[in-house]
Amino acid sequence: MSDYRIADLQKELVAVLDGKIERVAREVQLLLMNAYACDELWLMMHKDDLALHGELLFEQAKRRAKNEPLEYIINKVSFYSQEFFIDYGALIPRPETELLIDEVLKRVTNKEEKLTFVEVGVGSGIISIVLAQHLPNSKFIAVDISEDALKIARENIRRFGLEERIELRLGSLLDPICEKIDFLVSNPPYIADNVKLESNLSYEPQNALFGGTVGDEIIQELLIEFLRRDINYFSCEMGYDQEDKIRNFLQDKSFETIDFYKDFSGFDRGFTIKANNE
Ligand SMILES: C[S@@+](CC[C@H](N)C(=O)[O-])C[C@H]1O[C@@H](n2cnc3c(N)ncnc32)[C@H](O)[C@@H]1O
């Protein structure tokens, strides 16, 4: 055992995951990089070093072999080219949510402006954090119904030093907000309650995924609030099959424009609605 090298450990970890997941070599590399707190280059240069952390890494590989998401195992997730803390209790951020951020940023012509943003369903905090980084004078109030999610968001906000810019509030939808809102943003749960999901999604908080019997109930409630309050813009992620239902819901309502956007696979994924109150 004394000449058990990192390269040997790597091979054995690959054997644990072989046939169980898709990107075996890459995920083993990510597990090793996490355990050794190193990058790809270090790993390549030190593959003949004596192996450490074997026990922990085998335990993690076995969890991964049971389809537990890698992000929860290593407590890290990459989003908008940055690394965030993640844990059970918050949804693992999805790449398509980067598009929601781009949609919001496109609408803010003067990035120095002092605006009040509200995010509903903050989860791990990624949306408010990235927006706060790009909009240095704006204030953010981020709501979630889950205390566990708020804990994770709080940790990320602390890591990025944004405690003064992003305020977290526990509650449902816009209930905890009495301030005037300029921009509402949300990636709400939008899957219908009866949809059977893949097994890896069972590790994620179910109230972050399921939005009601039809799925778009929370989106509709947010639209009602958007129209009722004096809010200028609302950008929202949605399910690939929800555009028609949202258009129907808005048929007799008064607003200026609604633009839908697609995700990387060409599916409808969200919209920005502009009020006619400007
Ligand atoms: C799809 S996740 C989005 C998390 C994060 N914003 C992201 O994009 O990765 C939805 C979030 O909405 C929260 N949520 C569900 N129902 C809510 C409600 N009625 N009011 C506020 N937040 C709610 C969930 O706890 C979850 O954190």
The ligand as an ORCA input file, in Angstrom:
! r2SCAN-3c Opt
* xyz 0 1
  C     -36.364     26.548     -9.189
  S     -35.738     27.019     -7.587
  C     -34.709     28.383     -8.062
  C     -33.532     28.584     -7.180
  C     -32.491     29.596     -7.712
  N     -33.076     30.918     -7.865
  C     -31.940     29.109     -9.040
  O     -32.309     29.667    -10.087
  O     -31.134     28.164     -9.039
  C     -37.178     27.751     -6.909
  C     -37.045     28.320     -5.485
  O     -38.323     28.892     -5.133
  C     -38.609     28.615     -3.776
  N     -40.064     28.710     -3.610
  C     -41.011     27.774     -3.878
  N     -42.236     28.267     -3.625
  C     -42.060     29.553     -3.205
  C     -42.941     30.584     -2.797
  N     -44.270     30.416     -2.781
  N     -42.421     31.774     -2.412
  C     -41.075     31.980     -2.421
  N     -40.183     31.026     -2.803
  C     -40.672     29.838     -3.191
  C     -38.006     27.248     -3.534
  O     -37.762     27.049     -2.167
  C     -36.733     27.322     -4.402
  O     -35.639     27.774     -3.636
*
